[in-house]
Amino acid sequence: MLQLLIRWLVLALGVTIVTKLIPGIHCDDQTTLFVVVILLSFFNAILKPLLVLFTLPFILLTMGLGMIVINALLFLFVGELVKGFHVESFFAAVGGAVIVSLTNMLATQLFRRPPGPPRKSGRMKKEARDVIDI
């Protein structure tokens, strides 16, 4: 549940940054922003895998740039569905999709666990630390 909340907060931050930086994208209020974040999360979980599956040859042909088109289309779709969230053009949606993707990528890097073995809770005896479980 905490991971989902963090993802929503990061997405909300990304959409807020987009509304400030991209001239063709506007959000009227915080309630609208909340609805946009919920819908984008839902579409990323449900529609995006289907779109990727159906457009896989295009994505491979464009060496991954087709993913930006899919994200931009989802952004446009949310702009059409949510009253108070305006996406004026496809190119504004592309800019918004790129910024949201960069925000998610940076947040993923910040919240990533350091590499290494998983931590175990509690103290272990010295003898038990030397044993390798297979």
Long-range contacts (C-beta under 8 A, 24 or more apart in sequence): 6-107, 6-111, 7-41, 8-37, 8-38, 8-41, 10-103, 10-104, 10-107, 11-37, 11-40, 11-41, 11-100, 11-103, 11-104, 12-37, 13-103, 13-107, 14-99, 14-100, 14-102, 14-103, 14-104, 15-40, 15-96, 15-100, 17-99, 17-103, 18-95, 18-96, 18-99, 18-100, 21-95, 21-99, 22-92, 22-95, 22-96, 22-99, 23-92, 24-86, 24-87, 24-88, 24-89, 24-91, 24-92, 24-95, 25-79, 25-85, 25-86, 25-87, 25-88, 25-92, 25-93, 25-95, 25-96, 26-85, 26-86, 27-84, 27-85, 27-86, 28-84, 28-85, 29-84, 31-84, 32-82, 32-83, 32-84, 32-85, 33-85, 35-82, 35-85, 36-78, 36-82, 36-85, 39-78, 39-81, 39-82, 40-74, 40-75, 40-78, 40-100, 43-74, 43-77, 43-78, 44-74, 47-74, 48-74, 68-94, 68-97, 68-98, 68-101, 69-94, 71-97, 71-98, 71-100, 71-101, 72-96, 72-97, 75-100
